[in-house]
Amino acid sequence: MNLYQNKYRIPTARATWHDYSGGAYFITICTAGRMHYFGEIENGEMQLSAIGKIASDHFSNVSIHYPYAEIPLFVVMPNHIHAIVIIDGNDGNYRDAINRVSTATETTTVISRNPMIYKSLGTVIRGVKARISRMAHLNGIPFGWQARFYDHIIRNQDEMNRIATYIYHNVSQWDLDELNKAE
C-alpha cells in the first residue's frame, strides 16, 4: 500500500494506460452493504423506491449536467446500477457506439468548450453519486453508496452488444445475480 500524507491509500483499480477522458464504458455502482435502497424486484419487474426513482431520473438526464457524457442504456437494480456511459473526448469517435444501442429517445451531445472542465468518467460518476446522495439526504431517505465503482472499457461493437443484452435482461436474471446478496 502507498502512503499519501501519512495515510494508507488503496491503489487505483483503473487502467493505468487509459485516461478515461473519452470512450465507452460499462459501469456498476453498488449501494453500501449492498442494501436494497433502490427498490425490489416483484413478479419479474423492478419496483423503484423513492431513491430508486431519483437515481433513475439522474441517470436518464446525465447530459444536462455533463453535456459530454451520455448514458444510452442503464438499469437500476435493488442494490446496484449498471450503465453504459459514453464520454465524448471532443473528437466524436464514440457517437457510432451510442447510435447502435437501442434507446427510447434520441439524444444530442453538446460539447462544452470550457477548458477548465475535466471530461472524464470519474467526474461524471462522482457527480451523479453526489447528486443522488444529496437528494436522499434532503428528503430524509436512508441511503449510502459503496466506495468506488466498477468500470470496463468497451473496446468494440461485440462487447457493446453483449453488455447491452446483459443490462437489458438484468432484472429477469436477478435470482442468478452475484450482487443479489447483502455483504
Secondary structure by P-SEA (a helix, b strand, c coil): ccccccccccccccccccccccccbbbbbbcccccccccccccccccccaaaaaaaaaaacccccccccccccccccccccccbbbbccccccaaaaaaaccccbbbbbbbbccccccccaaaaaaaaaaaaaaaaaaaccccccccbbbbbccccaaaaaaaaaaaaacccccccccccccc
